[in-house]
Amino acid sequence: MVDFALDTPSRVRFSPDFGRLLAKQWQETGDCEVEENPNWQLYEKLYEAGALLLVVARQDDREVGFLFGAIYNHVNAMQEKVCSLSTYFVEEGPIRALILSRMIDFALEQLAARGVFRVDAETTFEKSAGRLWESKGFAPKKIGYSLKLKAMPEVKYA
C-alpha cells in the first residue's frame, strides 16, 4: 500500500530514503552538467512562509516518491495564489505511473484546500510526463528555452 503525506524539508533532508530518491531524480531529469546540491535553506524559508508544498509517497514505510511545489501570489493578480510544480519523482517499479498519478491527485487536493487558483506543472522533453499531466486536466500552455551562460560563446550584438 502506498500512502501520501505532507512533509517538511527539515525531516526529509536527513532521510536516507529521500537522499537516494533525490540522487535518482537528479540522474533522470536533473542538469547533468552541475553537481546536485539542493538549496535546503530556500526550501526551509518557503516552508516557514507557507509557500512550500512537499508531498512524500511511502510504500511499506519507505519513501518511494516526492513532489515539491512553490506557492506564491500571482505576479499580476496578487489576490490569487499560483503553484509551480517543477520537481517530482517516483522510483522505478511496476506501479510507478500509478504512484505518480495518485501523488498528483493528493497534491491537487492540498492545493485546492489552500485556495490555489492555478497550478503550473513542468516536465522535460527527454522524460516527458505530459500525457499524465494532460490526463489530469492540465493543458500545454508554454514553450520554454534554456541557455547556459557559463558555456556561452562570445556574443556579438547587432
ZASETI-813732 format. One line per 8 residues: number of its first residue (from 1); their letters; for each residue x, y, z of C-alpha. Coordinates in nm, 2 decimals. Example, Ala and Ser with C-alpha at 12.3 -4.5 7.8 and 13.67 -1.06 7.14 Angstrom:
REM ZASETI-813732
1) as) 1.23 -0.45 0.78 | 1.37 -0.11 0.71 .
//
This chain:
REM ZASETI-813732
1) mvdfaldt) 0.00 0.00 0.00 | 0.12 0.35 -0.09 | 0.04 0.64 0.14 | 0.09 1.01 0.07 | 0.16 1.28 0.32 | 0.27 1.64 0.35 | 0.62 1.66 0.50 | 0.89 1.91 0.60 .
9) psrvrfsp) 1.23 1.99 0.44 | 1.40 1.95 0.78 | 1.27 1.60 0.81 | 1.33 1.47 0.46 | 1.67 1.64 0.43 | 1.84 1.38 0.65 | 1.63 1.08 0.54 | 1.85 0.82 0.37 .
17) dfgrllak) 1.55 0.71 0.15 | 1.49 1.07 0.05 | 1.86 1.13 -0.03 | 1.85 0.82 -0.25 | 1.54 0.95 -0.43 | 1.69 1.29 -0.49 | 2.00 1.14 -0.64 | 1.79 0.92 -0.87 .
25) qwqetgdc) 1.57 1.21 -0.97 | 1.88 1.42 -1.05 | 2.03 1.14 -1.27 | 1.70 1.11 -1.46 | 1.58 1.47 -1.50 | 1.84 1.70 -1.34 | 2.11 1.91 -1.51 | 2.39 1.66 -1.56 .
33) eveenpnw) 2.64 1.95 -1.61 | 2.63 2.06 -1.25 | 2.66 1.88 -0.92 | 2.33 1.80 -0.73 | 2.32 2.02 -0.42 | 1.96 2.10 -0.31 | 1.90 2.45 -0.17 | 1.77 2.34 0.17 .
41) qlyeklye) 1.78 2.70 0.30 | 1.54 2.81 0.03 | 1.31 2.51 0.09 | 1.31 2.59 0.47 | 1.23 2.96 0.40 | 0.94 2.86 0.17 | 0.81 2.62 0.42 | 0.82 2.87 0.70 .
49) agalllvv) 0.64 3.12 0.48 | 0.37 2.87 0.40 | 0.48 2.87 0.04 | 0.60 2.51 0.00 | 0.41 2.20 -0.08 | 0.62 1.89 -0.01 | 0.44 1.56 -0.07 | 0.61 1.23 0.00 .
57) arqddrev) 0.49 0.89 -0.12 | 0.57 0.60 0.12 | 0.53 0.23 0.05 | 0.57 -0.01 0.34 | 0.72 0.28 0.55 | 0.98 0.35 0.28 | 0.99 0.67 0.08 | 0.94 0.60 -0.29 .
65) gflfgaiy) 0.84 0.93 -0.44 | 0.82 1.31 -0.38 | 0.67 1.63 -0.52 | 0.79 1.98 -0.45 | 0.57 2.28 -0.53 | 0.63 2.66 -0.47 | 0.31 2.86 -0.39 | 0.31 3.23 -0.45 .
73) nhvnamqe) 0.07 3.52 -0.52 | 0.02 3.57 -0.89 | 0.25 3.84 -1.02 | -0.02 4.05 -1.18 | -0.32 3.94 -0.97 | -0.19 3.94 -0.61 | -0.53 3.82 -0.47 | -0.47 3.48 -0.65 .
81) kvcslsty) -0.23 3.20 -0.55 | -0.04 3.01 -0.80 | 0.16 2.69 -0.75 | 0.46 2.58 -0.97 | 0.53 2.20 -0.97 | 0.87 2.16 -1.12 | 1.03 1.88 -0.92 | 0.87 1.54 -0.87 .
89) fveegpir) 0.99 1.18 -0.89 | 0.88 0.82 -0.82 | 1.14 0.54 -0.82 | 1.13 0.27 -1.09 | 0.88 -0.01 -1.02 | 0.58 -0.18 -1.16 | 0.33 0.08 -1.03 | 0.55 0.39 -1.08 .
97) alilsrmi) 0.29 0.57 -1.30 | 0.01 0.49 -1.07 | 0.20 0.62 -0.77 | 0.28 0.95 -0.96 | -0.08 0.98 -1.07 | -0.21 0.94 -0.71 | 0.06 1.17 -0.57 | -0.05 1.44 -0.82 .
105) dfaleqla) -0.41 1.39 -0.71 | -0.31 1.42 -0.34 | -0.11 1.74 -0.42 | -0.40 1.90 -0.61 | -0.64 1.83 -0.32 | -0.39 2.00 -0.08 | -0.35 2.30 -0.32 | -0.73 2.34 -0.36 .
113) argvfrvd) -0.77 2.34 0.02 | -0.51 2.62 0.03 | -0.71 2.83 -0.22 | -0.47 2.80 -0.51 | -0.61 2.94 -0.83 | -0.38 2.79 -1.08 | -0.12 2.51 -1.09 | 0.16 2.51 -1.34 .
121) aettfeks) 0.35 2.18 -1.39 | 0.68 2.13 -1.57 | 0.82 1.83 -1.75 | 1.12 1.76 -1.97 | 1.13 1.68 -2.34 | 1.35 1.38 -2.27 | 1.14 1.23 -1.99 | 0.80 1.38 -2.05 .
129) agrlwesk) 0.52 1.34 -1.81 | 0.30 1.55 -2.04 | 0.04 1.28 -2.11 | -0.01 1.22 -1.74 | -0.05 1.59 -1.67 | -0.30 1.62 -1.96 | -0.49 1.32 -1.82 | -0.54 1.53 -1.50 .
137) gfapkkig) -0.69 1.82 -1.70 | -0.37 2.02 -1.75 | -0.33 2.19 -2.09 | 0.00 2.27 -2.26 | 0.05 2.65 -2.23 | 0.41 2.74 -2.26 | 0.73 2.66 -2.45 | 1.04 2.73 -2.26 .
145) yslklkam) 1.40 2.77 -2.35 | 1.72 2.74 -2.16 | 2.07 2.89 -2.21 | 2.37 2.80 -2.01 | 2.57 3.12 -1.98 | 2.88 2.96 -1.84 | 2.93 2.77 -2.16 | 2.81 3.06 -2.39 .
153) pevkya) 3.04 3.16 -2.67 | 3.12 3.53 -2.72 | 2.81 3.72 -2.83 | 2.82 3.99 -3.09 | 2.55 4.24 -3.07 | 2.39 4.38 -3.40 .
//
